[in-house]
Amino acid sequence: MKILLADDHSMIRQGLVLLLKQSYPSAEITEKSNAGELKDALEQHKYDIVITDLFMPGPPVIEIIKHIRDAGNKVPIIILSMSLPERNAVRVIRAGANGYLSKDTVPDELIRAMQFVLQGRKYITPEIAALLADAYLDDVEKKPHEKLSDREFEVFQMLSQGKTVTQIAEALHVSINTISTYKSRILEKMNFQSFADIIKYAHAHSLI
């Protein structure tokens, strides 16, 4: 089995490799440390399964998933994240991921999730299933933050954490002008007047 493993923290990758080798001792595991390397690997090689962190330096992982799905690549993808499911699970499943796990539950759930997705099934916990159902029912009346694109939502989350435009630009490897443009779009789409409105909204909707 060829496994592509992507996470920007080497300690986490080491732990995941040990976990994977216990169940798949003969697996060939390729490690990547950022989203750019993940994208290149998916475009240049074939894998049986992909396990990746959601937030890494480089292009948004959600956009990478959409890109390879549009290109016809059906490799099973499991997303790992430190954030709560309600923040990102619906977005990544809709983008084409086959499973979403909180890193806190990885030791207990990762191998089971792999068994599901390798059989062509999606690994969706009851909690995420409820979120998906709510999302489809609420599509007609979207909340303000649900009107944002995936990249805009990522910038919104970082702004709501108190990061400056410069810090976000450095983290995402884009220009300050690009982040300023995203910030303006966010304020416009969400009908906000100031940065303080972003913080207040994020706290009120448990998005921070």
HUNORTA-V986650 format. One record per residue. PSI is psi in whole degrees, 0 to 359 (999 if undefined). Layout:
((PSI) (PSI))
This chain:
((135) (117) (130) (120) (123) (124) (140) (2) (117) (325) (320) (318) (317) (318) (320) (322) (315) (317) (315) (320) (334) (322) (333) (72) (334) (6) (146) (110) (120) (126) (138) (149) (3) (170) (329) (317) (323) (312) (314) (318) (319) (330) (336) (341) (166) (139) (158) (334) (149) (131) (118) (146) (153) (321) (110) (161) (144) (194) (152) (132) (324) (319) (325) (317) (313) (318) (312) (329) (318) (331) (358) (6) (118) (17) (135) (135) (126) (127) (134) (140) (148) (343) (162) (147) (322) (343) (324) (344) (314) (319) (315) (325) (317) (328) (340) (4) (153) (347) (157) (125) (141) (140) (336) (333) (359) (312) (327) (331) (340) (311) (319) (319) (320) (318) (322) (306) (332) (342) (7) (12) (162) (143) (103) (119) (160) (323) (314) (326) (320) (320) (319) (317) (315) (321) (318) (323) (329) (5) (325) (325) (77) (145) (157) (317) (341) (352) (349) (148) (170) (317) (318) (321) (323) (315) (320) (315) (320) (323) (319) (342) (1) (9) (145) (166) (320) (316) (320) (318) (319) (319) (325) (359) (45) (175) (159) (322) (323) (315) (323) (322) (316) (318) (318) (319) (319) (313) (320) (312) (326) (2) (42) (156) (336) (170) (325) (328) (325) (312) (313) (315) (316) (319) (317) (332) (17) (42) (9) (999))
